[in-house]
C-alpha cells in the first residue's frame, strides 16, 4: 500500500512538472532543464544539488544565497539572491562561496569616539575610488558607494537608514578595488549609531515601537506552541 501511495505521488509530481513549461539553464557550467518560474535556489535543488535545511531563510533576509548570473543575450554578469530570483530560459548561474573579508573586532560599548574609531578599525574605508562596483553588485539596490562615503564623513545616521535592507550577502566586498568590505563598514556605522547616538534609524524605531506595543506577541505565542511537525509544516508553507 505504501509503495502504491509512493507511485501515485510520483505520478502527481511528474504531472505537475509536465504542466510547467521547462526552460534551459546552465548551473556552474552544466546544462539542465528546469520548470519555468521557479527560483534559482529551487532550480539548484531540482537539479540534484544538496538541500541543507536550517542555513537559509528563503525569504530574502539572511543573505546566504548570493549568486552570480547572466542572462541569454547580455554578456554582463549580475548578482542576485537565489531565493528571490526566478530562472529564465538561457540563464547561467553559480552560487557565490563566502568571501574572506576582514571583519574588525571591537567592543562597541567600549569605543570612546566611534566616528574616529572607524579609521582604526577599517582604515581602508577612505580609500574608496568611486568605481561604483559595490553599488552595481548590491542585490538590494542600496547605494553602497554613497554609504561608504557617508560613513567616512561620520554621517552614521544616514548609513544606518541606507543599509536597513542590507542582508550581509557580501557581494559588495569582492568587487571592491580598494579592498573595502562595504557591508562590514556599514554594519559598524549602524551599530555605532544605535549604541552611541540618540537618533535611531526611523524604520528601526518603528519596529521597536511595534514590538513594545505587542504587535507580534500573538504570532510568537502561536509559534512557541507548535510541536516539531507543525513547525516543519509551517516552514514548508513558506517555501
Ligand atoms: S536564503 Fe536567505 S536571503 Fe536567500
Boltz pocket constraint, residues with backbone or C-beta under 6 A from the ligand:
constraints:
  - pocket:
      binder: B
      contacts: [[A, 55], [A, 56], [A, 57], [A, 58], [A, 59], [A, 60], [A, 61], [A, 62], [A, 63], [A, 64], [A, 65], [A, 81], [A, 82], [A, 83], [A, 84], [A, 167]]
      max_distance: 6.0
